[in-house]
């Protein structure tokens, strides 16, 4: 995630900011230029201030309708008929906002979903809504188990992603993490995993990458429900850590791809944040090891190998910082050669699909 700057006063800004803390100007996110725009009020809308503004420079803009709910700061063209931004158009079902706690949980979902969409747009990927493309688009159902008599199962089917609202409740999510013996479980992680299933359908299935996928991840034609049942009954095979990023990835080739996709997004977005803050990792002890780990994250990684070379020192430093606070490792995973090869597959797949 990038950092931003107020075009009026130069104040440092963050992705979710809705107003400049220094000068008070209203802020809105432009999904076309992936920039946070300083705005000035105009008749029937707002106008971008200063140098930025993407393709809307000089034009009036409006806020997404969900800005009224306090869950979105993205912009749409003032002259258009669309009320919702590219991220909020993906919503098919939102929770009942009657219970006060549901609004807070929905806000956490929207924060994670907007970060997801930012990451996808940054990678150059198309993010169509089922409202525009019923067959090939994306839609989200955010469901509360208290309102669903049969419960809620998180999952993906033909572009429709269902998420259990309880996952936005920190206590309930932590309980699920412990019960499932997972080292990592976050709302954003759910979004990145489930969207991986969607892009498997779009970029891999029955296409030129399909056979390479099977050679790398396995044959996805294996019965999915049987594979999941066996996974939950027996758990992963001994030594799974050599070939899979997580225990859940061992359950089926589809899940292996989705987990790998999610981790690729973890890596690209976190490295961008490290670069935005101008971070350097330069250990002050262990001369040989320090030389191998010295990285300046403000310099753009030109290729996949450089990106991965930067990831290991960063996670080593972040995990050590977390331990200094008495917290769990931020990134409790080991990237073996096999796992790194799977990440390279996702990297090359996206590059080929987007022409980047």
N, C-alpha and C positions, 0 to 999 in steps of 0.2 A: 504494500500500500504506500502510495506517495504521500508526501507532505505538501501543504498548499500555503499560499500567501495572500493576504488581503490586498487587492489591487488599489485600495484607497490609502491604507496606512502602513502596509508591510508587515502586519502582525502574522505570526505563525498560526496556521490553521490546520485542522484535522478533518478527516473524511466526514464525520457525523455532525460537524458544526453547522448551526443554522443562523448564527449571527456572529460578527466579529466582536470579541470580548473587549477590544481596545476602542474602536470607533463606533461600534453599534450597527454598522451596515448589515443588511440582510444578505444571506449567502444561499446559493443554490448550486447543486451539482449538475454539470452538463455531461450527459453520457456520450455525447458525440466527440468531445475533445478530452474526456476523462479528467475534467478540471473542476475545481470548486470556484464558482464565479461570484464576485462581489456585485451586488445589484443596487440600482436606485429605482425608486418607485416612479411609475409613469401611469398615465391614464389607461385603464383596462389592461394592466399588466406591469411587468418589471423590465428594466433594460440593463444589460451587462455594463459594468463600469470598467474603464481602463483597457489594457491591451488584450485581455483574454475575451472569450466569448464563443469560441469555436465557430461553427457555421451560422450561429445566431447573432454574430456581432452586428450591432446596429438594429437588430430586430427585437421585438417585445417577446417576453416569455411569461409563462405562468408556472405555478407550482403544481406538482402532481396532487390530485385530490386527496391522497392519503397524508399530505402535509397537515390537513385539518385534524387528523387523528394523532399527529405528533410522531409518526413512524416513518416519514420520508422527507427528504430535502432535495429531491431530484426535480428537474425542469422539463416542461413540454412547450412547444411553440404556442404563443398566445393566439395565433390566427387559426390553429388547427382545431379539430373537433374532438380530439382524444383528451380525456380527463386524467388518464393514468400514465405514468412514465413506463419505460421499457421494463423496469423491474417489477413494478406493481401490476402491470398487465398480465404477469404470469400467475397471479392469484386466481384460483377458481373458488376456493372456500377459505374464509377466515373464521376464527373462533367467534362464538357468541360473546359479545363485548359487554353483556350485562354484568356478569361477575367481575368485580374490579381486578382480581388477580389475572384474569384472562387478558386484559389489555396490556398488562406488564409483560406477560409471557409472549404475547403476539409481537410486542415491540422488540423483544430479543430475537425472535424469529426474523423479523424484517431487517434488523441490523445485520444478521448473518447472511440473509438472502441478498441484500444489496452489496455486501462485500463479495459474495459469490459472483454476482453478475458483473461487478467491476473486474474481477479476475478473469472472467470469460471474455469480456470485451477487450481487455488488455492483451489477451492471447490471440485476438483476431477472430474469435469464434462467433458464429451466428447464434442469437438467443431469441428465437421466434416464440410467440405466444400461441397457445391453442385457440385463442380468440381469433387469430388471424389465419392460422394454419392448423385446422383440427386434426389432421393426420400426422403432421411432422413437427408440431409445436410442443411447447413445454407448459405444464400447468401444475400448480401446487394446491393441495388440500391440507390445510392446517386444522387438525381435528383434536378435540378434547375428549379423552376417554370417558369423562364423566357424562358426556352428552351422547356417547355412542354405546348402545346396549351390547353390541358384540365386541367392544373394545376397538383399539386402533393398532394396526400393524404398519410400521414404517416400511416403505418400499417404493418400487418403481414399476410401472407398467405402461408401455407405449407412450412415454412422455409425461404421464401423470405421476407426480411424486407426492406420496402421502407421508406426512410427518406427525408424530404424536406430540401434542402440545406439552405433555409432561416433560419432554426432553429439555424444555426451556426452564424448568424448575431445577435449580442447582442441587437441591437435596435429593430429589428423585433421580436425577441423572447420575449422581454420584453413587446412589444405591444400585442402579442398574450396572454401572461400571464395575462395582465390586462383585455383584452377583455373577456377572459374565466374565470375571477375571481379566478385564481389559486394562492396559496401562494408560489408555488415552480415550476420552470420550467427550466431545464438545458439540455444541449446536452447529457451528460452522463445519465441523468434520462430517456431520450427517449430510449437510447440503452438498458438500464436495463429493462425498461418496455416491449419493443417489444420482447426482448429475452425471457421474461417470457412466452409469448404466445407460442414460439417455444418449451420450455421445458414442457409446459402443454401438448402439443401434444405428446412429447416423453415419459414423465414420468407418466402422469395421465390418458390420454384418453384410455378407454377400458382396463385399467390395475387394479391391486389390490388396488390402491389408489383412484379409481374413485368414489366409493360410499362414502368413507370418505370425499372426496372433495365436493361432492354434499351436504352432511350433514353440512359441514362447510360454503361453499360459495354459495350454491344454485344450481338449475337445469340449466345447460348451454344450454339445448335444447330449451329454450325460444328463440323466433325469435330475432336474434341479431340486425338486421336493425331496426325493430320496437322498440326494447328497446332503441337503441341509439337515435332514433327520439323523443321518449317520454322524454328521459333525457334532450335533448337540448331544447325541448319545455317547459317542466315543471320544470326542475331542480330536485335536490334530495329532498326526503321527509324530513319534519322537524325531527330533532333529529338523523339525519344520522350519526353524528360524534361518536355515541356510538358504532357503528358496522362496520364502514368503515374508512380506512386510508385516503381517499380523496373523494371529491364529485364525481369524475369520476368513482371511484370504485363502486359506487351505480348503474351505468348504466346497468351492466350485470355481471353475475358470472365470465365470462372470464376476464373482465376488473378488477374485484376485485382481482382475482388471480395474474394478471400481475402487478397490483399496489403493492400488498403485496410482490411479488417476488422482485420487484425493491427496495422496502424498506429493505428487508432482505439483499440485496447486499449493499445498503447504509450503513447499520449497520455493517456488517462484515468487509467491507473495511475500514471504518472510525475507527473502533476499532483497526484494525491492525496498522493503521497509528499512532494512539495515543500511542500504545504500542511501536512502532518503535522509537518514540521520547521520550520514558520514561516518559510520562506525569503522573502527579498525580493530582487528584482533592481532595483538603482538605480545605474546607471553613474555614476561620478564624473568623467566627461569627456564632451565633445560634448553641449552643453546641449540642443540641439533633439532629437537622437537619444535622449539620456538621458530626456527627458520622455516620449517615445513608448514607451520600454522599461521605465519604472518600474512594477513590479508587486509587489503583496503577495499571496503565494500562500495565506496563511491565510484569505483571504476566499473564500467559495464562488463559483464561476463560475455565474451564473444561467442561461446559455443557451450554445448552440454558438458563437456569434460571440465571446463573452467568453472561452470556453475556448480558442479558436484565437488570440485576441489575447494570451493568457498563454503559449501554447506557444512562440511564436517568441522572445521574450526569454529564456525559460528555456533553450531549446536553444542559443541564441547564447552564453549564459554557460557552459553545460556544455561545449560544444565548445571554447571558449577555455580553460577549466580543463584539459581533456584535453590540449590542445596544450602547456600549461605543464608537463605531466608527460611530454611526448614521445609521447603516445598518439594514436590515430586519433580523429576526431570521434565523439562519442557518438551523434549523430543526423545521419548524412551524407546528408540528403535535403532537397529543395527542394519546398515546398508551393505550387504555382501555383494559380490560380483554379479550373482544371478539377479538379485533385486535391483541393482543398478542398471542391469541390462533391460529389465522390464520398464524402469523409469525412462531409459533412453527410447524404448519403443513408443511410449506415450509422447515424449518430446518430438520424435520424428513424425509421428502420426499427425500431431497438431500442426507442425511446420509444413508438412505436405498438404494438409487439408486447407490451410489458410494462405499458402504461398509465401510464408515467412521463413 
